[in-house]
Amino acid sequence: MNSATLSARPIDALKLWWPVIIGLLVLYVPTYNDLANGIWNSEEQAHGPIVLMVALYLIWTKRHIFLSPAGAAEVDMALASVRPRPVLGWSLLVFGLLLYALGRSQEILLFEVGSQIPVLLGALLITLGVGAARALWFALFFLLFMVPLPGFLVDAATGPLKQHVSVIAEHLLYFFDYPIGRSGVTLTVGPYQLLVADACSGLHSMFSLSAMGLLYLYLMEHKSWARNAILIASILPIAFAANVVRVMVLVLVTYHFGDEAGQGFIHDSAGIVLFVVALLFLFALDGVLGLFFKDRAARK
């Protein structure tokens, strides 16, 4: 066994990386504990644990890059040939740590959770260089979907989205001769009144579907730029349309079966069901596009 093979053993890589691992655990285990006992229990941020698990899995699939340079040379010559970038890496690391300190001390989850991206990126650039950061770019990017949306953005987008959802739902149901009226974001159908709440705006479902859609594209590795562009552009309209259908379903259930049915199990499960349907529709759209945009690899 030569020295290169010996240095590629996981135990040797662990000796090199244990200070970084311990530092990350000290910083972010309390953060994840707060998230697990806080906003991850809400419908709006229920996707947070999934995002974290997916990001960890993506990092695990690239675990060979954390070997020492000699070991990495056997696995990936391109990664081993790139030198560390200490200046850029330390700048990002210090920025991330300051962001974490501010977010943790002031209870600003946007900063506290978001800080892990520059911290991880800085650690990679200091130790392994640009090649490692490039190999893990999507895992780091995907962590953005774990960052709670800032309040000013939620407030600015929720109102118009609720208004549009209400208008479209009213017009479609009226087209099918249902006795429906609307005042702002309150829908009146028969003897019932339904308020389109913030959760029904579709903002968070758009955010979640964007995460799953981009993950799907990353895993599929389509070579056609046109195909990828159409799929990316379709994510938000699909999520919005699914939310309109959700509101219409709840209105119809309330009208035909009463207020208790509309506000019970169906109300709680409608969001999950429609999210799955939207995701399946995205997959179906990709299958249709595959008939027109063949990947270069497939043609070869």
N, C-alpha and C positions, 0 to 999 in steps of 0.2 A: 504494500500500500504506500503510494507516494504522498508527499506533503500536500499536494493539491486535493487529492481525494480525502485525506484526513481532515483538512480544513473545511471540507464541504459537509461534514457531519452536523446534524442538527444541534448536538450538544455544544459544538464550538461556536455555532451561530448564536445560540442562546447566551453563551458567556459574553459575546460581543454586544448583544442587544438588551441584556437584562436591566441596565440603568434606564434605558428609554422606556421599557415596558413598565417598570416600577413607577417611573415618573408619570406615565399616562394613567396608570391605575389610581395613583394618589389624586390626580387632578379630576378625573372624570367618573370614577365610581360614585362619589357623592352626587354628581350631576345626574347620572343615570338613575340613581335611587330616588332623587327628587322627581324626575320625570315619570318613573314607574308608579309613584304614589300621587302623582299630580295630573298633568295634562294628558298623559298617555291613556288615562281612564276615560277621557272624553271622546265623543264621536269624531270631533274635528281633528284630533291628533292620534287617533287609534293606529294610524299607519306608521308611527314612529318606531316601535319595536321591530316591525318588518324591515324598515329601511336600515336600521342598525344591523340586523342579522344578515341582510343581503350584502351590505358593505363589508362586513367581516368575512363573509364567504368569498367575496371577490378578492379580498386581500389574501385569503388562504390559498386560493388557486394560483396566486403569483408568489407563493412563499419562497420559491427558489432564489428570488432576488435578494433576500436577506442573508444569504450566505456570505462568507468572507470573500474578498476579491478573487482569491485563487480558486475557491470552489465555484464562484459564480462564473469564472472563465470557462469551466467545463460545461456549465448549463446554458449560458447565454453570453457569448462573446461581446455582443453589442452593449449590454448593460455594464460589463466589467470594464469596457474601454472608456467609459465616460467618467471623468474625474469629479469628485465632490465639489460643490459650489458653496464654500463656507460663508462668503459675504452675503449672498442672497439668502442662503439658508438661515443664518443667524438673524438676519433682518426680519424674515417671516416668523421665525420662532419667537423672537422678542415681542413682535407685534401681536402674535397669537396669545402669548402669556399675559400681556397687558390687557388684551381684550377679555381674556378669561377672568382676570382679577377684577376688572370693572364690572363685568356681568355678574360674577359671583357675589361681590360685595354689595352691589346695588340691586340684586335680584332681577337682572335683565336677561331673560333666557335667550333672547336673540343674540346677544354677545357671548354669553356663557357657552351655549351649544355650538354656535358658529365658530368659536375660537379653535375648535379641534381641527378644522381644515388647515389653517395656516400653521398650527403646531405640528401636525403630521407632515405637511409638505416641507416645512423647514427642517424637521429631523431627517427626512429623506435626502434633501439636498446637501445637508451637512455631511452625512455619512456615505451615501451611495451616488449622489449626483443626479443629473437631469434624466438619465436613462431609467432609473428606478421610478422617478416621479412620473415620467411618461407612461411607464408600464402600469402604474396604479392610478392613472388620471381619472378613470371613470368611477372607481371606488371612492376617491376623494370628492369628486363632483356629486356623486349620489348622496353623500352625507348632507348636502344642502337641503334635501327634502326632509331631513329630520329637524331642521331649524324652524321654530314656530314663525309663522308669518307676522311681520310687524303690525302693531295695532292700527297705525294710520293707514296702511294698505288695506287691511281688512275692512275698516270703516268706510274707506273711499270706494271699495269695490262692491261691498255687500248690498248697499242701497240700490244702485242701478241694476245689479243682477236680479234682486228680488222683484224689481219693477218689471223688467223684461220677462222674467219667468211668469209673473202674474198675467201680463198682457197676452202672451202667447197661449197660455193655458186657457184663459177666458175665450179668446177667439176660436180656438180649436173646439172647445166644448160647445160653444154657441153654434158653430157650424154643424154640429151633430144634434142640434135642437134641444140641448139641455138648458133648463131655466137658470142661467148663471149671470151674475152681474159682478161688477168690480168697483171698489172704492180704494184707490191707492194700491196697497198690497193685501187688501182683504177681499176674499172671494165669497160671494153669496150664492149658494146653490140650493134651491128649494127653501126649506125652513132653516138651513144651516149656514153659519158663517165660519170661514176658515182663514186664519191669518197666516200668510206666507212668512214664516219666521226666518231668522238669520241662517239657521242650519239648512234651510231649503233654498238658499241663494245659489248653491252649487259651487261656491268658491273653493271649499276644501275638497270636494270631490274632483274638481278640476286639478287641484294640486296633487292629489293622490294618483289620479289617472295619468297625469304627466310623468310621475315617477315610474309607474309600472310600464307605461308606454316606451319611455326612453330605455328602461332596462331591457325590455323586449327587443328593441332595435339593436342594442349593444350585443345581446346574446346571439341574435340572428346573423349579424355581420353581413348585411346586404351590401353589395358592391355598387348598386345603382344609386346615384345621388338623387335622381328624380323620385325614385321610390321612397327613399328615406325622407325626402322633403315633404312629399304628399302625406306620409304617415304622421310626421311631426306636426304639420299644419292641421291635421284632422283631429288631433287629440282633444283640444279645447272645445271645438264644436260638438264632438261626440259627447263629451262630459256635460256640456250645457243641454244638449238635446235629451240626454238621459235624465237630467234633473227636471226638465219640463214634464217628461213622462211620469216621473215620480210624483210630482204635484198633481197631475191629472188623475193618476191612479188613486191617490188619497182622496181627492174630491169625489170621484165616482164611488169609491167604497163608502164614504160618508153619506152620499146621496141615496145609495141603494140599501145600505145596511145599518145606517145610523151613526151617530157621533162616537159611540163607544168603540165600534169596529174600526172607524177611521183613526182613532187615537190610541188604539191598543197595539197588539202584536204586529199588525200589518204596517202601522206607522213606523215602528222601531226597526223592522226588517226590510222595509222598502229601499232604504239607502244602500244597504249591502247588496241586495238583489240587483238593483239597477246598476251599481258599480260593476258587478260581475258581468252583467249583460253588455255594458259599454266596453269592457275589456274584450269580451268575446267578439263584439262587433269590430273592434280594432283588428283583431286577429283575422277575421273574415275579410276585412278590407285589404289587409296585407296579402291574403291568398288571391284575391281578385287582381290586385296590382301585379302579383307574380306572373300572371298570364300575359302582361304587356311589357313589364320591365324584367328581363332576364339578367341575372347576375353574370358578370364576365366569367367568373369561375365555372358557373354551370355551362356556359356556351363552350368553354374549352373542353 
